[in-house]
Amino acid sequence: MRVLLVEDHLQLAESVAQALKGLGLTVDVLHDGVAADLALASEDYAVAVLDVGLPRLDGFEVLARLRGRGKTLPVLMLTARSDVKDRVHGLNLGADDYLAKPFELTELEARVKALLRRSVLGGERQQHCGPLVYDLDTRRFALQGEPLTLTQREQSVLEALIARPGRVMSKEQLAAQVFGLDEEASPDAIEIYIHRLRKKLDGQSVAIVTFRGLGYLLEHRDA
């Protein structure tokens, strides 16, 4: 899953990014509001972590523009401001959660995971597709009750598929979940990850089905 972090304090941004990457997330880091607005308008994220005091365009305006485009992406606002009016303003604009600076990284991680549960799994902690189970809290897959060993790229592809039951996802959509802004998004590479995942799911009642010209679907097939 892919997260956007927008924070102009470089050291804090690095610390938060490392914490989120430690959860197995793909993290794009930006440092100003204009760049954040452009990324949110063109990229596909599971959660945005957005500082209020950004240069060029503040976090409130970035959030207002995001909601103005009809996007329901969960947003966690970060702020050094203690004024209740500021927090209320952000929540009224459509922020999903607020975290005041300074904060513990463990609390930020917990809040991001809670937003991911809400946005990706509809509030549930687990997603099932036949014998395949995904636990969002641990960010691990199990197959027939046994841990499924995956690379980070394979994990990202399978997360995207299991989070969208019954929905065909194109190579381009999957690539948008796998590769960050600083990486070359290669839809053709998705075929490699799909091939590897199929080998790991081989012989099970859950499979990745190809719809030619459209993309891939994770499907449970009854015995």
N, C-alpha and C positions, 0 to 999 in steps of 0.2 A: 504494500500500500504506500501511497505517495502523499507526503505532507509538505505544505509550504510554510516556512518560517521566515517572518519579516521582522528584523530587529537591527537597529542601527548601531548598537553597542557591540563592537566586533568581538570582544572577548566573551561577552554573554551569549552572543549568537553562536559562537563556536562551542561553548559548553552545552547549550541546549541542543544544538544539532547532534553532538556526539551522544547525548543521552537518548535522543529519539532514534538515532541509528542503532543504538544498543538494543532497542526494542525490535530491530529488524525492519525498520521503516526506511523507505527512500525519501531523503530530505533535500528539498531545494531551499537554499538560503539566499535571501535578498535583503538589501539594507535601506531601501527608500520606497516611498509610497507609489511613485509613478511606475517603477518596475513591478511592484506588487500588483497594481491595478492591471497592467498588461498581462502578467502571468495568469492572474485569476480569470481574465477574459478569454484566454486562449488555451490554458492547460487544464488537465483533469486531476483534481486532488480529492483526498478523502477527508482531510481536515486542514484548516489554516490556523497558524499561531501568529497573531498580528499585534505588534506593539502599537500603542496609541501615539507616542511622540516620534513620528517619522519625519524625515526631511522631504521636501518637495510636495508631499501630499500626506496629511496626517492619517492615522489609522481609522478615525471616524469616517473620513471621506472615502477611504478605500472600502470600508464596510458598506457605506451607503450606496456606492456605485455597484458593489457586488449584489446587494439585495435589489437594487434597481434593475438589474439584468434578470431578476427572477431566480437567482441561484440560491439554493437552500444549503449549500456547503456549511458544515459546522465550523464556527469560528471561536477560538479562544483568544480573548484580548489580554495583553500584558500592559500594565501601567504602573508608573511611579507616582501617579497622582492619587492622593488620599481623599479627595473631595467626592462625597457620595453622589453629587449631581453629575459628575463625569461618568461614574459607573452606570447610573440610571440612564444617561444619554446613550451610552454604548448599547445597553440592553434594549432600549427602545428602538435603536437602529437595526437590531437583529442579531446582536452578539449572543452566542449560546452559553458562554461562561466567561468569567473574569478572574484574573490572578494578579494580585498586587506584588510589586517588587519591594524588597527582595523576597525571593521565594526559594523553597527547596526543590531541587530537581526531581526528587521522588514524587512530590505533589504534582508537579507539572506532568510527569509521566502518567500518573493515575488519572488526571483530568483528560489528557489526550486519549487514553485508552477508553475512558467512559464515553467520550464523543465518538470514537470509532465504533464502539458497540452500538450506539444509537444510529449512526449513519449507515454503517455497513451491514450490521446484523439485526437492525430493527429493535435494538435494546436487548437482544439475547446474547448470552455469553458464548454460545456454540452454534455452529451451522452444520447441518447433516446433509449428506448426499449418499444414501445407501450406507455401506460400511465405512465410508470416509467421513471423518469428523474433524472440524476445525474449531479450536478453542482460541478465542480472541485474547483472553487474558494472558495465556502463555505463548500465543502466536505459534502454536504447533499443530500439526496434522497427525491424526492417527488413522490407521487402516486396519480394520478387523481388531481394534483394540491395541494394536502395536504401533509404536512411533514410526512415522514415515520420514525418512531422512531426505532432505531436499537442500539444494543450493539456494542462495538468496534469490537468484533470478527465477528458479523454478517455483519457489515459494510465492513470489509476487504474482506469477501467472496463475497459479492454482488458487490463490486468495481472490483474485479478480473473478475467476470463473465460479467459485463456490458462493461468492457473495451476490451473484446475479443469477439465481436459479431460473431455468427456463429461458434465459436470454442468450442469444448468439452474440459473441463479441468478435469484432474484426481484429486482424493483426495490428492495425493501427491503434485501436483502443487498448489492446493489451500492452503494446509498446509504450503507450502513454503512462501506464501504471508501473512499468518496469524500469524505465530510464529517466534520470533526472535532467534538469536543464543543462547541466555541464557535460552531458553525455550525448553521443550521437544515437538518437532513437532509430533502431533498425527493425522495421517490421519483419524482415526476412529472418532475423535471428530468433523471432518468436517460434518459427517452425522447428528450430533446434530444441527449444525448451519444451515444446509440445511433444516432440518425439521422445525426449527423455522421460517426461511425465507418463506417457503412455506405457513405456517399458516398466515403470514402477507400479503402474496400476494394472498391469497385464494379469489376466486370469480372474479379475474381480468383477463384481456386478456394477461397478461404476467405471465410466469410460469418457474420454474426450472425443466427441463426435465432430467431424468436419462437415460444414455446409459450404460447398464449393462456391467461391465468389463472395461469400458472406463472412465466414469466420468459424468459430469453435463454440461448442456447447458442452458443459459438463452434465452428464446424464446418468441416472440410476436405471439399470435394466433389471427388471424382475426375472428371477430364475424360471 
